[in-house]
Amino acid sequence: MKTTGAIGTLGSAEQLHAQAVQSLFGLLETLCQGAIAVDADARVVWINDRYRELLGLAPERSVVGEPVEALIPNSLLRQVIATGRPILLDIMHFDQRAFVVTRMPIHDAAGAVIGAVGLVLFDEVNALKPLVGKFAVLQADLARARAELAAGRRPKYTFSQIVGSSAPLLDCKRRARRAAQLDTTVLLHGETGTGKELLAHAIHAASARSARPFVGINVAAVPETLLEAEFFGVAPGAYTGADRKGRDGKFVLADGGTLFLDEIGDMPLALQAKLLRVLQDQEIEPVGSNRVERVDVRVIAAASHDLRDLVEAGRFRADLYYRLNVLPIRLPPLRERLEDLEELCAVLLEQIAAQGGMPQMHLADGALARLRRYRWPGNVRELRNLLEQVAVMSERRTLEEADVAAALPEAASGAAEGAAQPEVRPLAERVAEIEREAICAALEATGGKKRSAARLLGISRAKLYARLEQLAIPAGGQSA
């Protein structure tokens, strides 16, 4: 009983489908301005009276069996038959007129193409003007939105805005300009406040990708649970509460441009493996999706800690470190380029005055001398903060030594007053200074021969070369 009912239902469905197809074609033939059908050889088998009138055919002329091109020279029905693919919306020109047409293949029960049908939807292109107008408006809105988004992701700084002419900074800028000419991964390492993000912007601005987006993300500032979504995006409805439209990650936003990964050393190990795959294959997989997307992104990474130390501690993948360390650039701390201090202060005070609506201020010689005696653990960022604080508190246009001393940390200010107090410096800084002195002494003792110097120091030659670059020691062995 159930089987018979199922067969009966299936038969009724097939009949209903056939009837629907027939009714739909009849409805289209009635609504359209003209209709024509051809066989597998593109010969006319039927044409309605409205189409005959549009084409200007005499009533007594029998067109059945004629090639369709004899009636419509620009017809593409033969192409539809050859390819089996419909042309759903097209503009066909005939006798200085334009028709909006659609063309569809006709298949037999086995799926073979046995002919085609053409329908004239409108006999005037003007009928589509409202639709075309709406489409043009949408296209203009999309172009404007893209332009606004791109403008917000343009590089903010160039090499001309990196202030200073000291030897360590000039060497850093030389390497950065070289990086801008290439399209490889760059690793910026330097203490906090040395301007790693500024340099990343400058590299992008001078590169072939400058017209494309510059997207930055501070790895340390994003909760670990959200990092993967921030990087790779989220598929629509990937989890409860996810956006139904999905969400693009930073790699997609930076497609064609540059992605700046600040504080890369704070990235979780699990995400490091996925980042390595993206760097190698240029492919991402959004959260909650099985679809792989291709991206074209140049990565500039930055770290305030030595990534090699993190590798040795098991907190950073060695293979990712090697993949990132293709073109390393060390940013010198401010205490290593104090000759740039006067120019930096002038530029920063000018910026502070412009942004705060204050008069232009200057530093007295005594104030500048006091600034030179400070160690600047926060580097240029700390210098700007201090100058802004002094500028706000002072009522004079010339900032004196007393103004600066009042804003300096108590330990630094007190140490400057009395030489009896020992200077307290960060351990890493002292270790680097001792290591620099030892390497320079070994190079001088061996006449600059690095193999012999490495043997004296008890390290490998590769290790020596790495430390020479990181500590910015020239080939001659004189510390910068």
N, C-alpha and C positions, 0 to 999 in steps of 0.2 A: 504493500500500500504506500509506504513512504517513498519507495523507489519510483513508483509510477508518478506520484505527486511531484517528485523532484524533476523527473523528465518533463512532465507537463509544464512545470514552472520554467525550466530551461527553454523549452520550445516557445513559450509565450514571450520570454525575454528576447530571444532571437528575432521573433516576429516584430516585437516592439522596437528593437534596434533598427531593423530594416525599414519599418514604417517611419521612424524618426529621421533616418537619413534621407528618405524620399521626401518627407515633408519639409525638412530643412533646406534641401536643394530647391524645392518648389518655392519656398518662402524667399530664398535668396534671389532666385530668378525673377520673382515678382518685384522685390524691393530694388534690385540693381538696375542700372541704366542699360545694361546689355549683357548677354551671355552667349558663349560659344563653346562647342565641344569638338574635339578632334580625336582621331584614332591613333594607333601606335606609330603610324607613318606621318603623323601631323597633317592628315587630310581632314577636311571639314566633314563632320557627320551631322551637325545640327547647329543652327543659329536662330536666335529669337528675332522677332520683328523689330524690337526696339534697337537692337544692335545693328540690324540692316539699315535702319534709318540713320543711326549715328555715322555709319560708314558710307552712306550715300549710295547703297546698292539699289539697282532697279528692281522693282517687284517681280518682273518676269524672269530675272536671272536666277538660275539654279546653281548654287555654289557647292552643293554636296559632292564630295570627291575631289574638290580642288585643294591644292596645298594652302595651308593657312596663310603663308606669306603672300599669296596672290590677292588676298583680301586685306591683310594687315602686314605691310612690309616690315614693321618693327616688332612683330610678335616674338615672344620668347617661349611660346608653348613647346616648340621642338626641343629647346634646352631643358624644360621641365620633364619631358618624356625621357630624354637621354640620361638625366641625373636622378630622376625619381624624387627630386626635392621641390617643394612648393616655393613660390615667390609670393609671399603673403601681402605685401604692400609695395607698389611700384608706380611710377609715373610713366605713361606711354604716350609718345607724341604721334599724332596722325593728322596730316593735312592742316598744319599750323594750329592744331588744337592739342590740348593735353588732357589725358584721362588718368584717373586714379584707378588702378586695376589690381586684381589678385589672380594668381594662377596656381592650380593644384593638379597633381597627377591623379589618375584613376587606376586602381589596382583591381585585379581579379581575385577570386577566392584563394589562389595560391600565392598571392602577393606580387605577381608580376605586373609591370606597368603596361596597360592596354590602351592608354590614351591620356587626355588632359582636358581640363575645363578652364575657361577664362571668364572672369566676371568684371564688368565695369562698375566700380562702386560709385564714382562720381564722374560726371562728364565735364566738370570744371575743377581745376586745382584750387580755385578760390574757396571751395567748400571746406578745404582742410586748414584754412588760415587760422581759425580759432585754436585748433589743436596745435598747429605749428607755433603759434604765438605763445601758448602755454609752455611748450617744450623749450622755446627760446628763453623764456623767463627763468625756467628751472635751470637751464644751462648757465645763464648769467649768474644766478644765485650761487650755484655750485662753484663757478670760477671765482666769484668774489670771496666765498668762504675759504676756498683753498688758498687764495692770495693772502687773506688775513691770517690763516694758520701758518703759512710759510713765513710771513713777516714776523710773527711771534717767535719763530724758531730760527731766525737768522743769527749769524755770529755777532756778538756784541763788541768784540775787541779785535784789534789787528796788531801786527808787530810794532807799528809806530806808537802804540799806546803802552808798550812795555818800556818803562822809564829806566835809564841807566846806561853807562858806557864802560863799566868796569870789565876787566878781562874775564872773570867767571861768567858774568851775564852775557857778554858778547859771544862766548863759546856756546852757551846754552841756546842763544837765539840762532846761531849758525846751524846747530844740530836741528833745531825746530824748523828752520826754513828748508833744510834738506828733507825732513820728514814730510813737509807740505808738498814737495815735488813727487813723492812716492805715494803709493796707495796701500801701505802695509800697516799692520798694527803698531801702535806706539805706546810705550810705558813711561809715564812721567813719575819720577819719585823725588820727594823733597819734603822738608818739614812743613807742618801746617802753617798757612799764611804766606807761603812763598809765591803764590800765584799760579798754581797748577791749572785751575779752570781757565784763567785768563790766557795762558799759553795754549790750551786746547782750542779755545775759540780762535786764536790767531792762526794756528795750524790749519784749521778748517777754512778760515777766510782766505787763506793763500793757496788752497788746494783746488783741484779740478772739481771738487764737490761743493764749492762755495755757494752755488745757486740752490742747493738742496738743503733739507733741514739739518740743524744742529740740535740734538736732543741730549740733555744731560740728566743724570740720576745719581744721587748720593746713596750708595749702597747702605751706609751706616745709618741713614735717616729713615729707612723703610723697614717696618716690622718684618721679621723673617718669614712669617706666614703669608705675607702679601708679595714677597719679592718675585716669585715665579710668575704671578699674574701681571706684575708691573713690567717684567721683561718680555714675556711671550704673549700676553693678552689672555682673554677668557672667551670661550665659545658660548653662543647663546644658550642660556639655561643650564650652564655647566654644573651649578650647584644651587641650593636654596638661597634665594635672594639675589642671584646673578641677573644682570641685565638681559632681557629677552633678545635684544639686538646684538649682544656680545660686546666686547670691548677690546680695542687694539692695544697691544703692548708697545713698549718703547722701541723695540726692533722694527715693528711695522711703521711707527711714526717716523723713524729715522731712515726709512728705506730710500736708498739712493744718496744718503748723506752720511753724517758722522754721529756716532753714539759715544758720549763721554761717560765713563764709569768711574766716578770718584770714590775713593776709599774702597778699592777693590779687595783689599786684604780682609775686610769684614764680611765678605760673601760666604754663606754656608757651604760646606763641602758638597752637599747634594746638588746645589745649584751650580757649583763650579763645573761639575761633569756635564751638565746640559749646556753651559756657556761654551765649553770646549768644543762640543759638537757643532754649535752654531758657527763658531769661528772657523772650523774645518770645512763644514758642508754648506754654510750659508743657508740653512734651513731651520725653521722653527715649528713647533707644534703647540698651539694654544692650549691652555688648561681646559680639560673636558672635551677635547677634540681629537679625532684620529686622523685629521687632515694635516698634511705637511705643507707649509708655505715657504716659497723661496723669497729670500731677502738679499738686498745688496747694501751692506752696511760696513763702513770703516770704523773700527773701534779704537778709541784712545782711552787707556786706563790710567788711573793715578793712584798712588799709595803714599801715605806719610810714614809708613814703616817699611823696613827692608823685607821684601817678600821672600828672600832667600832664608831669612831667619824663621819666617812663618812656615816655609817648606820643611826646614829641619825640625821644627816643632810639631809637624804633622797637621798644621792648621790650614795649609794651602797646598793644592795639588801641584806636584812638580811638572807634570805635562802641561798644565794650564800656564804655569809660570814661564816655561820655555816658549809657549805659543804667544804669550803677551810680550815677552822680552825681546822681540825682534829688533826694535829700534828704541833702546832706552835713552832717556834724557834726564839728567839730574838738574834740578833747580837749586841754585846756591842759596843758602840762608842769608839773611840781611847782614849778619856780623861778618860774612866773608866778602861783602862788597860795600863796605862803609863809605867808599869814595862816591857811591851813588846817593848817599843820604841827603846831601844838600838839594840835589835836583828832585829827588823823591818828595822831600818836604815841600818844595815850592809848588809842585804839581798837585799834591794832596791838599795843601792849603787853598789853592785856587778852586779845586773841586768843592771843598767844604764851604767856601764862601758863596759859590754859585748855588749850591743846593740849599743852603740855610738862609739865603738872603742877607748875608753879613758882608761887611767891608773886607777887602783883601788884606790879609795879614802876612807878616814876615817874621822870620826868626833872627834874633840878635846872635852875634858870634858866640857869646857865652852859652846861649841856649843850644846852639848847634853842637858846641863842644861837649856839653853835658849829654846830649843824645848819642854822640859818638862813643861815650864811655859805657853805655848800656849794652847788654848782651842780646836783647831782642829775641827772646824765646818764641814769641808769637809772630816775629818777622814783620812783613809789610802790613799785614792786617792789624797787628798790635800798634804799629806806628800810626796808622790812620786813626785808630780809636783814640790814642793819646792826643794827637794833634786836634782832633775834633773836640775832645774834652777841654783842652787848654783854650781853644778858640772860643768856646761857648762861655767859659768862666772869665776870660780876660776882657777888659774894657779898652785896652790899648791895641793899636794896629801892629806894634812891634812886640813880639813875645820874648820876654827876658828869661834868663836862666832860672830865676826863682819860680816863674810860672811853670816851666818844664819840670823842675825838681819836685814841685808839689804834686804833680800828676804821676810821677814815676812810682813804681812799687816801693814800699818802705825799705825793703832789704837792699834794693839797688841804690836808692838815694842815700841810705846810711853808709853803705860801703864806699860811696864816692866821697863822703866827708872825711873818713878816716882810713888811712892806709893800713892800720893795724888789723882791721877785720879781714879775715881770709875771704877770697872770692868763692862763692858757691856757684858751681856750674853743673848742668845736667851731666850725668854719667856718660851717656852716649856721646856727648860732645867731647868730653875729655878723652874717651877711648879713641874716637876718630882722630883727635889731634895727636895722640901718642903714636897711633898707627901711621899717620901721615909722616911724622918725623922719622919713624923707623924706616919706612920705605924710601924716603928721600936720602937718608944716610946710607942705606944699602946701595942705592943707585949711584951715589957719588963715590962710594968705596970701590965699585966695580966699573967705574967709567961709563955708566949708563947701560951696561949689559944686563938685560932683564933676566936671562937664564941664570947668570951667576948671582944676581941680586935675589932671585927667588930661592936659590939654594942657601944663601946666607940667612934668609928670613925663615927658612924651614917650611916654605909653602910651595905649591905647584906654580908653574908659569902662568897657567890659565887663571888661577886665583889672583896672582899678582896683577895681570892685565885687568881683571874685573875691579880690583881695588883702586888701581890707577884711574880708571874711568869714574868710579863712584866718588872718589875723593878729589877729583879734578886736579890731579897731579900731572904737570906737563912731562913730556918725554925726557927732558933734561934732568928731572928729579927735583926741581925747585918748587916748593909748595906755593900754590896760588894764594 
